[in-house]
């Protein structure tokens, strides 16, 4: 079976995270949204997205089922989609959730389809903060999906294990760690390791080929994506993968993209001193947006990096390819491909940024190819106005 996951206006509101991927490629819980749908439907997913992303994220030709890439599956939604017939569109108010039609039908054509109302609650990722906000519920759903009917690998007796919701994939392990699943499940992916002295509370996921370093303190509602390494203190954060927060410092109520690196002793604030709701930069509004949230830390897009002892204000947004360093608090919106800190910024030249990206990819035995270069070049051009 093949399906296509389409982007709607959520793509614009999820920038800068969506500058480099379709919405369905965002990770929330253990899996990306696309991986959730693929597993639930036993399908291969394609993407209907912004043209410059479509080479890396192509459509699946011949698919007769299209689903909104910002919506996460659950039992009720899966049943409703299964009942859809050709020429019908599943909707909640003005939100198009899914439609079934002849192959390659675009979402715009679904406005003429027979509407089928869906009234149950659903999880939709519309703003960047929705990722960590919904991470606990999605992590629990993914944990059930991935572990149902399976047996966990055995953990070493050197660990202190509380509760019975710890699942370890083949090659995963931990030594001399505290794993507390009384407040939520703990998932340790294939070939991932938790090192000595780490303390972890569920819900928590460590995806494949990642490491938690010695003495780390990780609180619940946290996901560490694949091929990542983390240390220090982390609370209710999602790291997409291929990124590092390897040292002391605090990351809380935050999202990190791919190919990011946080320098030693970097901290982000997640609570304003006056306990007011946090405002965050919104690309669609070209200004600050009220989140309605008391706790909101940092949103860091792909390829962003920061130096040692960097201090991020509450509600900071770090754009694609930004490189932040220096003393003091930089401003809360750090534009894509900006280079500097509290003392000011200049443009991070693409050729210089590409040199770094090539080295980072090489460390993971991956090519930094023309497709990646073209995506980043497109983002560079799209974000020029924010750097002026």
N, C-alpha and C positions, 0 to 999 in steps of 0.2 A: 504494500500500500504506500502511496505517496500523498503528501499534503504540502500546502504552501502556507506560510505564516506571513501575514501582511502587516506592514507598518501603517499606522494612522497618525493622528496629531500627537500621539504620545512620543513619537520620535523627536519632535521639536522640543517638547517639554523635558525630555530626558537628556538633552545635551548638558555637559560635554561628553557624558558616557556613551551616547549614541552616535557621536561624530564618527566613530571608527567601527561601528557594528550595527546591524539591525536590532530592534528592541528585543526580539526573541533570543538573541545571543547574550543577553544579560543574565548573570548568575544571581539567583535568589534561592535560598535553601542550599541543597547540595548540588543540584543540577542547574544548567541554564534552562530558560523557559522552553527553548526548542527541544532540548533533551527530554524534558518532562513529557511533552506531547508525543515525541517519538516512542518513548517507552510505553506510555499508556495505550497508544493506538497501534503499536508494533509497526511503525511507519518510518519512512525516510522523509525528512522535512526539507523543503526549499524555502526561499525567502523572496518576498516582493518588497523591495526597499528602495532607497535613494539610488539613482543611477550610478554614482561613483563607487558605491559599495557592491553593486550587483555582480561584478566579475569574481570577487572573493566569495560572495554569498548569492549564488544563482538560484533561479526558480527550478522547481521540479516539473518538467514538462509532462503533461497528461494528467496532472492531479485534478480531481473533481471536488476536493474538499479544501476550503481556505479558512484559516482561523486567524483571529486577531492576535498578533505576536505579543501584545502587552498583557494578555489575560492568561492566568495560570490555571491549569486543569484541576478539577476535583470530581468527585463521583457524580454529583448532580449534573454538572456541566457535560461530562462525558456521555451521560445518558441522553441528555437533550440533543447533543450533536449527533449521536448515533441515530436518533429518530428523524433527523433532517432528510428531506427528499429533494431531488433536483428542482431548482427554482425556488427554494425556500431559504430564508435568511433568519438566523437567530439573533435577536436584538434585546437590549435592555435600555429602554428609552431611546435616545439617539445613538447609543453605542452599538455598532455592528460587531457582534461577537464571532460569528461564523456564517458561512453560506456554502451550499452545495450546488454546483453548476457544471456545465461542460468545461472541458479543460481550458486553462489559461483565461478564464473570465476575471476581469479586474473588479476590485471592490466597488468602484463607481457604478457598475452595472447592477450590483445587488440592491440598489435603491428601488428597482422595479420588481424585485422578487416578493413573494408572499412572506410577510413578516410573522415570525414565531416569537412570542414574548417569553423572555426568561426573567423571572422575578426573584429568584434566590440570590443570596449574597455571593459575590465572587471577589477574587483577589486580582486586582489590576495594578500593574506597575506603570504609573503615569509621571511621577516626579522622582528624581534621584533618591530622595530620602525614603521613598516607598520601599526601596530594596532592604535597608536595614530594619525598617518599621515592620515589614512582613516576613522577615527572615526566620523568625521562630516558627511560625505556623507552616511555612513552606519547607523548612528543614525537617520538621516532624513528618510531614506528608512524604517527602522524598525518602526519609529513613525507612518508613513502612514499605514504600514501593521497592526499594533496593534490597531489603533484607527479608521480605516475606518468604517463608518456606525455606530459608537458607540457614546454614550454621556458621557461626563466627569462628575465625581462627582463634587459637588460644593465646592469651596474654601471659607474660612472665609473672611468676609469683612475687617478684620484687615490687609490684605495684600495689597501691591501695585502691580498691574498686568499691564504690558505693552504688547500690542499685543494680538492676539487671538489664539495662538498656545500653550496653556497650557492644558495638559490632566492629570487628576487625576483618578487613579483607586480606587476601593472601599476600604475604610479604610485609604486611603492616605490623607495627609493634610499639612497645613502650617499655621503659625501664625506670624503676624507682620514681614513678609519677603517681599523682593522686587524680583519679578519674571519678567524678561525682555525677552519676546519671539520675539522681533522685529528682532533679528539677527539669530533666529533659534528656533525650538520647544523645549518645556520643558515637560518632562514626569516624573510623580510621581507615582511610583508603589504601588501595594497593600500594605496597612498597613505601608507605609513609611511616615516619618514626616520631615518637615523642620522647625527648631526651630526659635525662635524670633531673629530678627536682621540680618538674613542671606540675602546676596545679590547674586542673581544668574542670569547669562546671558545664553541664549540658544546659540547653541544647548546643551542640558543637559538632562541626564537621571539618575534618582534615582530609582534603581530596588527595588523589594519587600522587606519589613521588614528592611529597612535601615533608617538611620537618618543623617541629616545635623545639626551640632551643632550650638549654638548661635553665631552670629557675623561672620559666615564663609563668605568668598569671593570666589565665584566659577565662573570662566570664561567659555566661550563656548568650544565646542568640547570635553566635559567631560562626562564620564560615571562612576557612582558609582554602582557596582554590588550588588547583594542581600546580606542581613544580614551583612551590613557594617556600619561603623560610621565614619564620617569625620568632620574635622574642619579646621580652618586656611585658607590658600590661595591655590587654586588648579586651574590649567590652562591646557587645552588640555591633560588630563590624563585619563587612563582607569584602573579601579580597578576591577579585575575579580569578587570578592565577598568574603564574610566571612573574611574580612580584616578590619583593623582599621588604620586610620590616624586622630586620634581624637583631636589633639591639634594644637596650633599655629605652623607655619612653612610653607614652600613653597614646593609644588610638581607640577612640570611643564614638559610638553612634555615627559611624563613618562607612564610606565605600571607597575602595581602591580598585582601579582598573588593572590592565595588563601591562607588563613591562615597566612597572613602577619600582622605585627604590626610595626608602625613607632612611635618612642618615641617623646615626647614633644620637640618643637623647632627644629626639624630636618628640614634641607633644602637641596634641590638639585640644582646644577647649571644646567642651560639649554642653556647657551651661553658662548662661550670661550671669554676671555678678549681681544684676538686679532681678534675676529670675523671670525676666520677660520672655515671651515667645521669640523664637529665633527667626530672623529674616535671612533669606539666601538669594544669591544672584540667580536670575532666571533669564536664559538667553532669549526666549520667546518674548518676554516683556522688556528686554534690554534694561532691566533694573531689578531692584530687590523685591522679593515676594515673601509674604507672610506664610510660614510653614504651619502655624498653629501648634508647634511642638516646643516643649520646654527643653528637651535634650536633642541637639542636632550638631554633629561635629563637622567633619570634612568630607567633601566629595572630590576625589582625585581621579582624573581621566588617564587614559593610556599614555605610556611613555613619559609621564611626569616624574620628576625626581626632586629631592631636597637634600641640602647639606646637613651636617651635624648641628644639633641644638636649635633646629628651626622651630619656631613657635607659631602655630596656626590659630587664629581667632575662631570663636564660635561661628558656625555656618560658613566656613571657607569653601570656596570652589576653585579648584586648581585645574586649569585647562590642559588639553592634549599637548604633550611635549614641553610643558613648562618646566623650568629649572630654577628652583628657589634656594636662596642661601643668604647668609649674613645675619647680623644681630637685629633684635627688635621684632615686633609683630608686623608682617607684611599686610597689605590690605586684604579684605575678605574675598575679592574677586581677582584671581591671578590669571590673566588671559592666556589663551593657547599660544604656545611658542614664545612665551615671555621668559626673559633671562634677568634675574636680579632678586631684589628683596625689598625690605623696608626703606632702603635708601633710594629706590627707583628701579626702573626696568628698561631694558632695550630688547630688540627682537632677537630671538634665538634663530640664527641663520639655518636654513634647511640643510645646507651641505654639512654644517657642523653637527646638527642633530642626527643626520643620517650616519655620520661616522660613528657616533655613539650607539645608535640603534643596531648597526651592523655588528659591532662587538658584542652587544647584549644578546642578539640572536645566535651568534656563533657559540656563545657559552651554553646554549641549549641545543646545539647541533641543528639549528634551523637556518634556512637561507633568508636573508633580508632582501627579498626579490622586488621586481618591478611592480607587482601588485601592491605590496606594502608601501612602496615609495609613492605610488600614484594616489593611494588613499590619503596619506599624510600630506601630500602636495595639495590635494583638493581641500583638506581641512585648513591648511595654512592660508589658502586663498579666501576661503569662506570666513575666516576669523580676523582678517586684516583690520577691520574697523574697530575691533575691541582693543587692539594694541596701539591705536593712535591717540 
